[in-house]
């Protein structure tokens, strides 16, 4: 799904490598139907002092919100003292 998101949405090519977005179109597993709203989970792949890590950014209700979370994280990388893979 993240390849589809990268190719067919406004996810900038600069975000393809260090970020991934996982889609849960019917909510998380085993949720009751009335609570099964779509969830988009963006993750950042970063290198920290402790080594490489995958950092979940948020649970978002829309794809646009997930992409915005990636951009917001990307903007803070210099402030955090880490760099994307």
C-alpha distances in whole Angstrom, upper triangle without the diagonal:
4,5,5,6,9,10,11,12,15,13,16,16,18,15,12,14,15,13,9,8,7,7,10,11,14,15,15,17,20,21,23,22,24,22,19,17,14,13,11,11,12,13,16,17,20,24,26,30,29,26,23,21,17,18,16,17,17,16,15,16,14,12,15,16,13,14,18,17,16,19,21,21,21,24,26,25,29,30,29,30,27,24,21,20
4,5,5,6,9,10,10,12,10,13,12,14,11,9,11,12,9,6,5,6,8,11,13,16,17,17,19,22,22,25,24,26,24,20,19,15,13,10,10,9,11,12,13,17,20,23,27,26,23,20,18,15,16,14,15,16,15,15,16,14,11,14,15,12,11,15,15,13,16,18,17,17,21,22,21,25,27,25,26,23,21,17,17
4,5,5,6,8,10,12,10,12,11,14,12,8,10,13,11,8,9,10,11,15,16,19,20,20,22,25,26,28,27,29,27,24,22,18,17,14,14,13,14,15,15,19,22,25,29,28,25,21,20,17,19,18,18,19,19,18,19,17,14,16,17,15,14,17,17,15,17,20,20,19,22,24,23,26,28,27,28,25,22,18,17
4,5,5,6,8,11,10,13,13,15,13,11,14,16,13,11,10,10,11,14,14,18,19,20,21,25,25,27,26,27,25,22,20,16,16,13,14,14,16,17,18,22,25,28,32,31,28,25,23,20,21,19,19,20,19,17,18,15,12,14,17,14,13,17,18,16,18,21,21,20,24,26,25,28,30,29,30,27,25,21,20
4,6,6,6,8,7,10,11,13,11,9,12,14,11,9,7,9,9,13,13,17,18,19,21,24,24,26,25,26,24,21,18,15,14,11,12,11,13,15,17,20,23,26,30,30,27,23,22,18,19,17,16,17,16,14,15,12,9,11,13,11,9,13,14,13,15,18,18,17,20,22,22,26,27,26,28,25,23,19,19
4,6,6,8,5,7,7,10,8,6,10,12,10,8,9,11,12,16,17,20,21,22,24,27,27,30,28,30,27,24,22,18,17,13,14,12,13,14,15,18,22,25,28,28,26,22,21,18,18,17,17,18,18,17,18,15,11,12,14,12,10,13,14,12,13,17,17,16,19,21,20,24,26,25,26,23,20,17,17
4,6,8,8,9,9,12,11,9,12,15,13,12,12,14,15,18,18,22,23,24,26,30,29,32,30,31,29,26,24,20,19,16,17,16,17,18,19,22,25,28,32,32,29,25,24,21,22,21,21,21,21,20,20,17,13,14,17,15,13,16,18,15,16,20,20,19,22,24,24,27,29,28,29,26,23,20,20
4,7,8,10,11,15,13,12,15,17,15,14,13,14,14,17,17,20,22,23,26,29,28,30,28,29,28,24,22,18,18,15,17,16,18,19,21,24,27,30,34,34,31,28,26,23,24,22,21,21,21,19,19,15,12,13,16,14,13,16,18,16,17,20,21,20,23,25,25,28,30,30,31,29,26,22,23
4,5,8,10,13,12,11,15,16,14,13,12,14,13,17,16,20,21,23,25,28,27,29,27,28,26,23,20,17,16,14,15,14,17,18,20,23,26,29,33,33,30,27,25,22,22,20,19,19,18,16,16,12,9,9,12,12,9,12,15,13,14,17,18,18,20,23,23,26,28,28,29,27,24,21,22
4,6,9,11,10,11,15,16,13,13,13,16,16,19,19,22,23,25,27,31,29,31,30,30,28,25,22,19,18,15,16,14,17,17,19,22,25,28,31,32,30,26,25,22,22,20,18,19,19,16,17,13,10,9,12,11,8,10,13,12,11,15,16,15,17,20,21,23,25,25,27,25,22,20,21
4,6,8,7,7,11,12,10,10,10,13,14,18,18,22,22,23,26,29,28,31,30,30,28,25,22,19,17,14,14,12,13,14,16,18,21,24,28,28,26,23,21,19,18,17,16,16,17,15,16,13,10,9,11,10,6,9,11,9,9,13,14,12,15,18,18,21,22,22,24,21,19,16,17
4,5,6,7,10,11,10,12,13,16,18,21,22,26,26,27,29,33,32,34,33,34,31,29,26,22,21,17,17,14,15,14,16,18,21,23,27,28,26,22,22,19,19,19,17,19,20,18,20,17,13,12,14,13,9,11,13,10,9,13,14,12,13,17,17,19,21,22,23,20,17,15,16
4,5,5,8,10,10,12,14,17,19,23,24,27,27,28,30,34,33,36,35,36,33,31,28,24,22,19,18,15,16,14,15,17,19,23,26,27,24,21,21,19,19,20,19,21,22,21,22,20,16,15,17,15,12,14,15,12,12,15,15,13,15,18,17,19,22,22,22,20,17,14,14
4,6,7,8,9,12,14,18,20,24,25,29,28,28,31,35,34,37,36,37,34,32,29,25,23,19,18,15,15,13,13,14,17,19,23,24,22,19,19,17,18,18,17,20,22,21,23,21,17,16,17,15,12,14,14,11,10,13,13,10,12,15,13,16,18,19,19,16,13,10,11
4,6,6,6,8,10,14,17,20,22,25,24,25,27,31,30,33,33,33,30,28,26,22,20,16,15,11,11,9,10,12,15,18,22,22,20,17,16,14,14,15,14,16,18,17,20,17,14,14,14,12,9,11,11,7,8,11,10,8,11,14,13,15,18,17,18,15,13,9,11
4,6,6,7,10,13,15,19,21,24,24,24,26,30,30,33,32,33,30,28,25,22,19,16,15,11,11,10,10,13,16,19,23,23,20,17,16,14,15,15,15,17,19,18,20,18,15,15,16,13,11,14,14,10,11,15,14,12,15,17,16,19,21,20,21,18,14,11,11
4,6,8,11,14,17,21,23,26,25,25,27,31,31,34,34,35,32,29,27,24,21,18,16,13,11,9,8,10,13,16,20,20,17,14,14,12,14,15,15,18,20,20,23,21,18,18,19,15,14,16,15,11,13,16,14,12,15,17,15,17,20,19,19,15,12,8,7
4,7,11,14,17,20,23,26,24,24,26,30,30,33,33,34,31,28,27,23,20,16,14,11,8,6,5,7,10,13,17,17,14,11,11,9,10,12,12,15,18,18,21,20,17,17,17,14,12,14,13,9,11,13,11,9,13,13,11,14,17,15,15,12,9,6,6
4,7,10,13,17,19,22,21,20,23,26,26,29,29,30,27,25,23,19,16,13,11,7,6,5,6,9,13,15,19,19,17,13,12,9,9,10,10,12,14,15,18,16,13,14,14,10,9,12,10,7,10,12,10,9,13,14,13,16,18,16,17,14,12,9,9
4,7,10,13,16,19,18,17,20,23,23,26,26,27,24,22,20,17,14,10,8,6,5,7,8,12,15,18,21,21,18,15,13,10,10,10,10,12,13,13,16,15,12,13,13,10,10,13,11,9,12,14,12,13,16,17,16,20,21,19,21,18,16,12,12
4,7,10,12,15,14,14,17,21,20,23,23,24,21,18,16,13,10,7,5,4,6,9,11,15,18,20,24,23,21,18,15,12,12,10,10,10,10,10,12,11,9,11,11,7,8,11,10,9,12,14,13,14,17,18,18,22,23,21,23,20,19,15,16
4,7,10,12,11,11,13,17,17,20,20,21,18,15,14,11,8,6,5,6,8,11,13,17,20,22,26,25,23,19,17,13,13,10,11,11,10,10,12,11,10,13,13,9,11,14,13,12,16,17,16,18,21,21,21,25,26,24,26,23,22,18,18
4,6,9,9,10,12,15,15,18,17,18,16,12,11,8,6,5,6,9,11,15,17,21,24,26,29,28,27,23,20,16,16,13,14,12,10,10,10,10,8,12,12,10,12,15,14,14,18,19,19,20,23,24,24,28,29,27,29,26,25,22,22
4,6,5,6,9,12,11,14,13,15,12,9,9,6,5,6,8,11,14,17,20,23,26,28,31,30,28,25,22,18,18,14,15,13,10,10,10,11,11,14,14,12,15,18,17,17,21,22,21,23,26,26,27,31,31,29,31,29,28,25,25
4,6,8,10,13,12,14,12,13,12,8,7,4,6,8,11,14,17,20,23,26,30,31,35,34,32,29,26,22,21,18,18,16,12,11,10,10,11,14,15,13,16,18,18,19,22,23,23,25,28,29,29,33,33,32,34,32,31,27,28
4,7,8,10,8,10,8,10,9,5,6,5,8,10,13,16,19,23,25,28,32,33,37,35,34,31,27,24,23,19,20,17,13,13,11,12,14,17,17,16,19,21,21,22,25,26,26,28,30,31,32,36,36,34,36,34,33,30,30
4,7,8,7,9,9,10,7,4,5,5,6,9,11,15,17,21,23,26,30,31,34,32,31,28,25,21,20,17,17,14,10,11,10,12,13,17,16,15,18,20,19,20,23,24,24,26,28,29,30,33,33,31,34,32,31,28,29
4,7,6,9,10,12,9,7,9,8,7,10,11,14,16,20,22,25,28,29,32,30,29,26,23,19,19,15,16,14,11,12,12,14,16,19,18,16,19,21,19,21,24,24,24,26,29,29,29,33,33,30,33,30,30,28,28
4,6,9,11,13,11,9,11,11,11,13,14,17,19,22,24,27,30,31,34,31,31,28,24,21,21,18,20,17,14,16,16,18,19,22,21,19,23,25,23,24,27,28,27,29,32,32,32,36,36,33,35,33,33,30,30
4,6,9,11,10,9,12,13,14,17,17,21,22,26,28,31,33,34,37,35,34,31,28,25,24,21,23,20,17,18,18,20,22,25,24,22,26,28,26,27,31,31,30,33,35,35,35,39,39,36,39,36,36,33,33
4,6,8,6,6,9,11,12,15,16,20,22,26,28,31,34,34,37,35,34,32,28,25,24,21,21,18,15,16,15,18,20,23,22,21,24,26,24,26,29,29,29,31,34,34,34,38,37,35,38,36,36,33,34
4,6,5,6,10,13,14,18,19,23,25,29,31,34,37,38,41,39,38,36,32,29,27,24,25,21,18,19,17,20,22,25,24,23,27,28,27,29,32,32,32,34,36,36,38,41,40,38,41,39,39,37,37
4,5,5,8,11,14,17,19,23,26,29,32,35,38,39,42,40,40,37,33,30,28,25,25,22,18,18,16,18,20,23,23,23,26,27,27,29,31,31,32,34,36,37,38,42,41,39,42,40,40,37,38
4,6,8,11,14,18,20,24,26,30,33,36,39,40,43,41,40,38,34,31,29,25,25,22,18,18,15,17,20,23,22,22,26,27,26,28,31,31,31,34,36,36,38,41,40,39,42,40,40,38,39
4,6,9,11,15,17,20,23,27,29,32,35,36,39,37,37,34,31,27,25,22,21,18,14,14,12,15,18,21,19,19,23,24,23,25,28,28,28,31,33,33,34,38,37,35,38,37,36,34,35
4,7,9,12,15,18,21,25,27,30,34,35,38,36,35,32,29,25,24,20,20,17,13,13,11,13,16,19,18,18,21,22,22,24,26,26,27,29,31,32,33,37,36,34,37,35,35,32,33
4,6,10,13,16,19,23,26,29,32,33,37,35,35,32,28,24,23,19,18,15,11,10,8,10,13,15,14,15,18,19,19,21,23,24,24,27,29,29,31,34,34,33,35,33,33,30,31
4,7,10,13,17,20,23,26,30,31,34,33,32,29,26,22,20,17,16,13,10,8,6,7,9,12,12,12,15,17,16,18,21,21,22,24,26,27,28,32,32,30,33,31,30,27,28
4,6,10,13,17,20,22,26,27,31,30,28,25,22,18,17,13,13,10,6,6,5,7,8,11,10,9,13,14,13,15,18,18,19,21,23,24,25,28,28,27,29,27,27,24,25
4,6,10,13,16,19,23,24,28,27,26,23,20,16,14,11,10,8,6,5,6,6,6,9,8,6,9,11,10,12,15,15,16,17,20,21,22,25,25,24,27,24,23,21,22
4,7,10,13,16,20,21,24,23,22,19,16,12,11,7,7,6,5,6,9,9,9,11,10,7,10,12,9,10,14,14,13,16,18,19,19,23,23,21,24,21,20,18,19
4,7,10,13,17,18,22,21,20,17,14,10,9,6,6,6,7,8,11,11,9,11,9,6,7,9,7,7,10,11,10,12,15,15,16,19,20,18,20,18,17,14,15
4,7,9,13,15,18,18,16,13,10,6,5,4,5,8,10,11,15,15,13,14,13,9,10,12,9,8,11,12,10,11,15,14,14,18,18,16,18,15,14,12,12
4,6,10,12,15,15,14,10,8,6,5,6,7,10,13,14,18,17,15,16,15,11,11,13,10,7,10,11,8,9,12,12,11,14,15,13,14,11,10,8,9
4,7,10,13,13,11,7,6,5,6,9,10,14,16,18,21,21,19,19,18,15,15,16,13,11,13,14,11,11,14,14,11,15,16,14,14,11,9,6,6
4,6,10,10,8,6,5,6,7,11,12,15,18,20,24,23,21,22,20,17,17,17,15,12,14,14,11,10,13,12,9,12,13,11,11,7,6,5,6
4,7,8,5,4,6,9,10,14,15,19,22,24,27,27,25,25,24,21,20,21,18,16,17,17,14,13,15,14,10,12,14,11,10,6,6,6,6
4,5,5,6,7,10,11,14,15,19,22,25,28,28,27,27,25,22,22,22,19,17,19,18,14,14,16,14,11,12,13,9,8,5,8,9,10
4,6,8,10,13,14,18,19,22,26,28,32,32,31,31,29,26,26,26,23,21,22,21,18,18,19,16,13,14,14,11,9,8,10,12,13
4,7,8,12,13,17,18,22,25,27,31,32,30,31,29,26,26,27,23,22,23,23,19,19,21,18,16,17,17,14,12,11,13,14,14
4,6,10,12,16,18,21,24,27,30,31,29,30,28,25,25,25,22,20,22,22,18,18,21,18,15,17,18,14,13,10,11,11,11
4,7,10,13,16,19,22,24,27,28,26,26,25,22,22,23,20,17,20,20,16,16,19,17,14,16,18,14,14,10,10,9,8
4,6,10,12,16,18,21,24,25,23,24,22,19,19,20,17,15,18,18,14,15,18,16,14,17,17,14,14,11,11,10,9
4,7,9,13,15,17,21,21,19,21,19,16,16,18,15,13,16,16,13,14,17,16,14,17,18,15,16,13,12,10,10
4,6,9,12,15,18,19,18,19,17,14,15,15,12,11,14,13,10,12,15,14,13,16,16,13,15,12,12,11,12
4,6,8,11,15,16,15,16,14,11,13,14,10,10,14,13,10,13,16,15,15,18,18,15,18,15,16,14,15
4,7,9,13,14,13,14,11,8,10,10,7,8,11,10,8,11,13,12,13,17,16,14,17,15,15,14,16
4,6,10,11,12,12,9,8,11,11,7,9,12,11,11,14,16,15,16,20,19,17,20,19,19,18,19
4,7,9,10,12,9,8,11,12,10,12,15,14,14,17,19,19,20,24,23,21,24,22,22,20,22
4,6,7,9,6,6,9,10,8,11,14,13,14,17,18,19,21,24,24,22,25,24,23,21,23
4,7,9,7,8,11,12,11,14,16,16,17,20,21,22,24,27,27,26,29,27,27,25,26
4,5,5,6,9,10,11,13,15,15,17,19,20,22,23,27,27,26,29,27,26,24,25
4,5,5,6,9,10,11,13,14,15,17,19,20,22,25,26,25,27,25,24,21,23
4,5,5,6,9,10,11,12,14,15,17,19,20,23,24,24,27,25,23,21,23
4,5,5,6,9,10,10,12,14,15,17,19,22,22,22,25,23,22,20,22
4,5,5,6,9,10,11,12,14,16,17,21,21,20,23,21,20,17,19
4,5,5,6,9,10,11,13,15,16,19,20,20,22,20,18,16,18
4,5,5,6,9,10,11,13,15,18,18,18,21,19,18,17,19
4,5,5,6,8,10,11,13,16,16,16,18,17,16,15,17
4,5,5,6,9,10,11,14,15,15,17,15,14,12,14
4,5,5,6,9,10,13,14,14,17,15,14,12,15
4,5,5,7,9,12,12,12,15,14,14,13,17
4,5,5,7,10,10,10,12,11,11,10,14
4,5,6,9,10,10,12,10,9,8,12
4,6,7,8,10,12,12,11,11,15
4,6,5,6,9,9,10,11,15
4,5,5,6,6,6,8,11
4,6,5,7,7,10,14
4,6,8,10,13,16
4,6,8,11,14
4,7,10,13
4,7,10
4,7
4
